[in-house]
Every structure is written in C-alpha cells, then in structure tokens.
C-alpha cells in the first residue's frame, strides 16, 4: 500500500470534479498545473503499480480501478501524476488515465490521505 498526503488543491479543481475528473500531481508540478490539480507530497520509495481490480482511497471514499492507461504507471512514477476519471473516457482510452468507480467524486481537503491498494489475490 502506498500513501500520500494532499498538500494543496488548485482553484480550478472543482471545475474538473464536475466533469468527473481528478488530476493528481506531485510537489514538482508547475504553477499552471497546480491550478488544475490536487497536489500531494510525493512518492517516497517505489511507486505503486496501479492495476485493474485494485483500489484508490481518497479521503473517506474508496474507489475500484476499472481501467489503467498504458502510460499511467510511468507518469505516476516520474511525476506523481495521474488523471482519475469517474466515468468512461470518450473514444480511445487516454494513455495516462485511470478509470475508477463509483461515479461519485470525493470531497477533498488539504491534509486528506490518498492510498493505493493492490488487488487482492
């Protein structure tokens, strides 16, 4: 299990939440990216591998991972970045995205935890 703490929430995050999207970035995000992102304190050690059937906990909400884009884990490793979709993506899946359910974006606050749990065998 991996755990991060939310350190800031960009002024435009609510607009993305209304569209069913959360954009996560680590602490190195540029000011422009911070405006649209939930910024966390960064990955310490080996980054988790997001996989179908795993879980992401954001604050008090638990989500099940339905789909993982082909570049999502690489982006998470390198930048602490992943885009979470609470709905099916349009057309072809985006390579850096992760589709999760239920279709209910969380209420988030600075200090909330983000946990990634592996699929139980």
Buried (B, 14 or more C-beta within 10 A) or exposed (E): EBBBEBBBBBEEBEEBBEEBBBBBBBBEBEEEBBEBBBBBBBBEEEBBBBBEEBBBBBBEBBBBBEBBBEBBBBBBBEBBBBBBBBEEBEEEBBEBBBBBEEEEBBEBEEEBEBBBBBEEE
